[in-house]
Amino acid sequence: MGNVLSPLLADIYMDGFINDRLYLIKEKLYRYVDDLFIVAKMNYNEVKDYVDQLNSKRSNIKFTHEYEKFGQLNFLDTTIIRKQDKDNLEIRWFRKETASDRLLHYESNHHNSIKLNIIKNMTKKIINTTI
């Protein structure tokens, strides 16, 4: 964390890890840095057993898993909803219960570039999540 090479090293490691260890996943796999979203035809126990098997091997990465409840699953800043026809997904904005709803006061002593960056990043996140 914090090193300029961290994102590149994480990307290289995760790419190799997925190719070496997640070859059993034949369905769709999406990745954002070290968070994986996998669409698979597995029931809860099969997913749990598969994650336990992955974690039993010697590795620096330990997986956790979440299984959809009522056709919904939270992933990063979104809630992904499986529609009734099961071929379409709906994506909604998600906020954790622990979200503080605190924002940086614009008249604070932080540098203007930090304040403007917060505004740009929040706007970009909202636009990318809701389109």
N, C-alpha and C positions, 0 to 999 in steps of 0.2 A: 504494500500500500504506500502511495506517495511517490514511489520511484517512477521516473519517466517511462521506463521499460515495462512496468507492471501490466498495463493493458495488453501489450504485445505478447509477453510471456504467458499471461492467463489465456489468451486466445490460442497460442500454439499448444499449450498443455491440454486445454479442454478439447481441441480438435483431435489430438492424438488419443485422448482418453475416450472420446466418443467412438472413434474408429476401432479402438482395441477392446473396449469393454461393453459398449452398448450395441453391438452388432446384432443382438437378438431382437431389437426393436425394429420391426419392419414397417411400422406405420409412420406417421409424421412426427418429426422431432424439430422443435424450434429452440433456439438458444439465444439468451441475452447475457453476455459475459459468462457467469457461472450458474445462471438460472436456466433450467430446462423446462420446456413445456412439451409433453409427449401425448399424442393422441394414439391410444392403443385399445385393442379389443381384449382387455384383461379385466377380470373382476378384482375387487379390493384385495382378496387374499393372494392372488397371483402377483399383483403389484407389490404387496408387502414382502412376499417371498423373494421376488426379484431384487428389490432394494436391499434386503438382508443379505442376499448372495453377493451383490456388488460391494457392500460394506464389509463383508467377511474377508475380502482380498486385501492384501497390504496396499494401502494407498494413502495419500495425503488428503484425499477428498472423501468426505462421508456424506452420503445422500440422505435426505429426508424426503418424504412424499406426502402429497395431499391427494385425496380422491374426491371427485365431484360429489356435491350434495344437492339434491333437488335440481340436477342439471346445471349447476353453477360451480365455478371454480375461480378463486381469486389468484391472479398472477401479476406480480409487480404492482402497477397502479391501476389495474383493470379487473373487472369481473367479466368472465367469459361465460356466456349463457348458451347452452345447447338448445336449439329450437326444436319444436315438436317433430318437424320432418327429419331431424337428425343430420341433415346435410348442410345446414346453415348455422353459423355461430353469430351471436350478437355480443358486442363488446361495449361495456359501460365503464364509466369512471369509478374507481374504488378508493376509498380512504379508510385507513385502519382506525379502529376504535380508539387507539392511543394517540391519534393525530392531535397535536396541540393547537392547531389553527393559529399559530403565531407567525407573524411576518416581521421582517426587518423594517424598523421605522425609517422612513425616507430621510428624515432629518438627523439620523444617527451619525456618528463620527466615522463610519466606514467610508472607504474610498468610493467615489461615484461609479467606477468601473464595476465594483462588486454589486452595488445596488442595481445598476442597469443589467448586469448579467443575470441576477435573480429574476428580474422582470422578463427578460428574453427567454430564459429557460422555463419558467412557469408557463408563459404563453405558448411556447413550442410544445411543451408536454400536453397542455390542454388541447391544442389543435391536433396533434398527432394521435391523441387518445380518442378524440370524439369524432374524427372524420371517418 
